[in-house]
Amino acid sequence: MAVSVRSFAKINLGLRIGAKRADGFHELRTLYQTIGLHDVVRVEASRGTGIEIRSKHPQVPCDESNTCYRMADRILHWLKVRHKVVIQIEKNLPVQGGLGAASSNAVATMVGMERVLKAEIPAEQKLLFAAEIGSDVALFLVGGTVLGAGRGEEVYALPDLPEISAVVALPRVSVSTPKAFADWDEQFAGPLPKAQAADKLTLNNKSDTINEFHRTVFAAFGANNHAGSLSGVSAKNGGDRAEALLLDLVRTGIENDFERVVFPQHPELRDIKRILERHGAKYASMSGSGSAIYGLFGSRPAAEEAATRLSTDGLTAQVTSTLTRREYWAQMVKA
């Protein structure tokens, strides 16, 4: 039996980097948002043993380091079953692009494994698997608009943003996340005061920005804000609400800290962000540690026009939109 699963991408609406923790990871705060761009992961199980990864993309590892392999291996051991599992990855998302492709592939594998093996994995166990495989894997167990905390593996479902048109520019640049963190530490993480050693959120001077990000998020999604926008304005329709949100993102200064270390090394990425803004993006940012740069637009035609202009400039750009949690799960398994 085989099943094909759409493996959707994510963008980060702001990302704050906090202190380096005792486990070597950094404390983070971010808003994850799933979008319509996706890979396709095909999972097949038959008699036999072993896990085989197949992909035509030269940058996709087909060995035990692949996140799909690691997820499948954990599931087989947890279920205590033997099967020959073949996982085919149709790669559309960039490798090391900041869109969470490898993490999303892992969750797509989990969804496919449950179906082909006719097994149901408890939510708690899924979260354990996700945390073991990567910091942002868990967000794809939720979908839609998600608050990420801890090293990114602590996820909290938030009220969904309305559907917003987006353009994602995919430069021919790969950015190493470990290197981006190392560059951040070298430039911005000062010596740690001994008196603060016990408080993981106040280990360095970035704690204020993390707390500020927290306050902004809860102003946007608190129980008293039924509109779901930072301004709290009650909108008549999704378009008005989306427009209010985009204006608020700019007004409150939500940004991605990684831009401060990645843009100086890859100035072409900063240029792409400026091009998106010049071509009508209400809000533009790098996703994760890059290299994908996205822009959010007030309408689909505006996004399509911007993508056409980027393509004219020789850049790869795709038009998509944000996915609500309901749409994320409804569209995941291909017919």
Protein Blocks (a to p, Z undefined) as FASTA:
>chain_A
ZZdddddddddehjadddddfkopacddddddddfbdcdddddddededdddddfbfklc
cbfklmklmmmmmmmmmnopacddddddddfbdghklnommmmmmmmmmmmmmmmnopac
dfklmmmmmmmmomklmmmmngpjdddehjopaccdddddddddddddddfbdcdfklmm
mmmmmmmmccddfklmmmmklmbmklmmmmmmmmmmmmmmgmklmnopanlpacfbfklm
mmmmmmmmmmnopacfklmmmmmmmmmlmmmmmmmmmnopabdcdehjbjadcdddfbfk
lmmmmmmmmmmnopacdddddddfklmmmmmpcZZ
